[in-house]
Amino acid sequence: MSKRALKKYLAGLDQEALAGQLLDLYDRFPQVKTYYDFVFNPREDRLLQEAKSKIRREFFPQRRKRPKARRSIAQKYIRHFKTLGMEPHLLADLMAFNLETTAEFEKTRNCPEAFYRSIYKSYEEWTAHMVHHGIFMEFQLRHDNFLRALEMADWPNLEDFLARSEQMTL
């Protein structure tokens, strides 16, 4: 069904029928429930802390010996929070936390080339998000500290990070 046809259908419904349809969607689809729960009671700080905790445990587990180190876990949270419309500062904070955690993890492990490429993609996403929302200056210190950590660790794709950073300052 096209968006236009849906608008026409919804315009033909009275208030009670429309409310009934929304309640039915709320009951049937967990995504709708999650969305409305977030809209009416955001609790962004709690959600952010929960996501940070899970990302941290992915790289530094407390129960098992070997970390899984799946970057997809962090990406899943970032995508989910974007969908919900989380406040840009909080989302940028989560993105920065993810990058800082992976940089800390890399110090203790011999990581494959794909790891470094993946982190660079996350870095590009983070910087683009900050520029788009005009909040780069608020995260300047964390940005510089992250790049300094990469320089000290001598990452193989450090030049890519530095080139992207140069683009940011122009």
N, C-alpha and C positions, 0 to 999 in steps of 0.2 A: 504494500500500500504506500502510495506517495505521501509526502508531508502535506501537500495541498488537499488530498482526499481526506486525510486524517483531520485536518483543521475543519473541513466542511462537516464531517461526521460529528466532531466534538461540538461545533457550533449548534448543531441540531438537538443536542441533549440538554435536558433541564439540569438544574443544580444538583438535585438529588441523584439522578442517574450518573452524572459525572463523578460525584463523590463515591458512589457505589463502585464504579469502574476503578477508581484510584485505590480504594480499599482492597478490591480483588487483586489488583497488580501487587499491592503491598504484601498480601498474603502469599501469592504464588511465586514471586521472584525475589530471591534474597538480595539482589543488587538494588532493587527499588527500596526495600526495607533499609538497607545500609545507607543509601542516599538520603532518605528522609530522616533517618536517625541522626545523620551528620548535619543536615540542614537545620533541624530544630534543636539539637543539643550537640554542638561541634566537639567539645572536649578535645580540642586540637593538641593541647600539651600532653595529655595522657596518651593519645594515639601516637604522637611523635616519640615519646619515651619508650613506648612498647616497640615501635619499629626500630629505634636505635638499639634497644636491647637485643632484638632478634638478629640484627645485622652484626652486632658485636659478637654474639655467640656463634654465628656462622664462621667467623674467622678465628675466634679465640674461645673454643668450647670449654665448658666447665666439667662436663660428665665424660665425654669421650676423649680419646687421646689425639686423634687426627682431625684437623679442621676440614670441613667440606669446602669452604671458601667459594661458595657459589655466588657470583655477582648477581645472578638472576633474582635472588631474594631481595636485594636492595632495589633493583629495578622494578620489581613487582610493587613494592611499597610506593615508590616514586610515581609510577603510573597510576596507582590507585588514588593517591592523594591529589594528583593532578585532576583526575576524573571527578573527585569530590569537590574540587575548587578550594583546596586548602590555601591559606594565606601565603603569599609568595615568600615572605621572610622565613617562615617556618619550613617551607619546602626547600629553600636554598640552604637552610641550616642542616636539614637531613642529607642533602646532596653533599655538602661539605663534610659532614660526619662520615659518610660512606667513603669518600676519597681519603680522609685522614686515617680511617681504620685500615683501608687497603695498603696505604703507604707504611703504616706501622707493621702490618702483616708481612709485607715484602722484606722487611729488614731481617726477619727470622727464617725465611724460606728461599729456596731457589725456584723462582717462578718461571713458567714457560712464556714464550714471546706473546702468545695470545692474551695472557693476563695483562701485559703492559698495553697492548692495543685496546683492550676492553676498558681499562682504566682511563685511557686517553679519551675514548668516546664519552665516558661519564664526565670527564673534565670539560669537554666541549659542551655537553648538555648543561652542566652547571653554570659555566660562564655565559652561555647564551641566555639562560634563564635570568641570571642577574642583570645582564645588559637590557633584556627585554622589559624587565620590571623596574629598571632604574635603581637597583639596590647594590650595585657593584662596590661603591665606596664603603658601604657598611660592612662588607665582607673582605675588604682589601687586605687587612692584616692576616686573616685566615688563608686567603689566597696566596699571599707572599710566603707565609710559613709553610704551606703545602709545597710550593715550588722549591723553597730552600731545602725541605726534607728530601725531595727528589734529587736535587743536586748533590746533597751529601751522600745519598745512596747510589748515585751514579746510574740512574735508570738508562736502559738502552735507547729509549725513545725520548730522552730529555729534550732534544732539539725541537720536537713537535710541540711539547708543552710550552717551551720558551717562545716559539714562533706564535703560538696562539695567544700567549700573554702579551706579546708585542702588539698584536692586532687589537687587543683590548685597550691598550694605552693610546692608540692613535685616534 
